[in-house]
Amino acid sequence: MNIAVLISGGVDSALVVHQLCEQGMKPDLHYIKIGMQGDDSSCTAEEDIELCQSVARRYGLSLEVTDLQQEYWDRVVGYVVDRIRRGLTPNPDVMCNRLIKFGAFEERVGRHYDLVATGHYATRVERDGLVWLGTAADPVKDQTDFLAQLSYEQLSHTIFPIGHLMKEEVRRLALEARLAPARRKDSQGICFLGKIDYNELLRRLLGEQEGKVIDIETGRVIGHHRGYWFHTIGQRKGLGLGGGPWFVVKKNIRKNIVFVARGWDTQLQYGHDFRLADLHFITASPWAESPHDAPIQFKVRHVDHFMPGFISRDEEGRWSIHSPQPIQGIAPGQFGCIYDSEARICLGSGEIAL
């Protein structure tokens, strides 16, 4: 088959190349260059490309660098700014996958191949003549929540060769194969921002504006912040407040106020219900009619566990999730990711509504 591999310079995609070549395939390698526009010092592209070239030479494969910086700026950064200005907490990683890795790249390059392989921790499940997004063997590394906005066409054109492996197995196999990135640490932070952290990105895009931090239980001003856009519901670290722990529980966008509450036990941090502004199904809805309290598993952030709950759709088409367990830090703008009741299939996701 005519296969492309999205290679990043990390151990996961390097092992994908190794496995495909071990199976007798000769894939073309593609590195997507995405970073902050006009700031070469912000990304690790040079180091990434050197490692990708090493893997390509090892197996006698071609390597092409595709520059999608403008597309990243227009689509992903534009999305981030729009959501923040509306008081929401965006998820750039989800949209980078949908709009760039599986979007712009597919439009420009990927469509010329039979399949595109990536190093994501996910699986491809074929059932009843359809393709479904399956969860990875490693629950800690599972990335289906980052892939839950993919279209059916995007998923059908993609394979995940390492999704059945635990992370330690990936490292071991890469070391045994003497792959150049075998000992490289996993990247952290927002997709493709390189050495720029998320707050630095927000500072460049939106600047700073001092505002009050208020204890929501007493109404007292207990500190100041540099802009509500630097803070998200459920946040604990980075508040600079004494006598905590303190958690962000609410924001007043118009007045630039951040409200906090103290302690793990405060009920203001938790909820049992949230509504989705929309719900995107990757393959198909498993419910022939509008469900009422259908059992599911779900996530509201990138964590290593699933939560049990129930999904319903009212007569006006609005989707809502209820969990018997308290949900910490429900942040509007983040994605509620929906799984079947056994957490084996990722059905899709929707943006959490205000």
Secondary structure, 3 states (H helix, E strand, C coil): CCEEEECCCCHHHHHHHHHHHHCCCCCEEEEEECCCCCCHHHCCHHHHHHHHHHHHHHHCCCEEEEECHHHHHHHHHHHHHHHHHCCCCCCHHHHHHHHHHHHHHHHHCHHHCCEEECCCCCEEEEECCEEEEECCCCCCCCCHHHHCCCCHHHHHCEECCCCCCCHHHHHHHHHHCCCCCCCCCCCCCCCCCCCCCHHHHHHHHHCCCCEEEEECCCCCEEEEECCHHHCCCCCCCCCCCCCCCEEEEEEECCCCEEEEEECCCCHHHEEEEEEECCCEECCCCCCCCCCCCEEEEEECCCCCCCEEEEEEECCCCCEEEEEEEEEECCCCCCEEEEECCCCCEEEEEEEECC
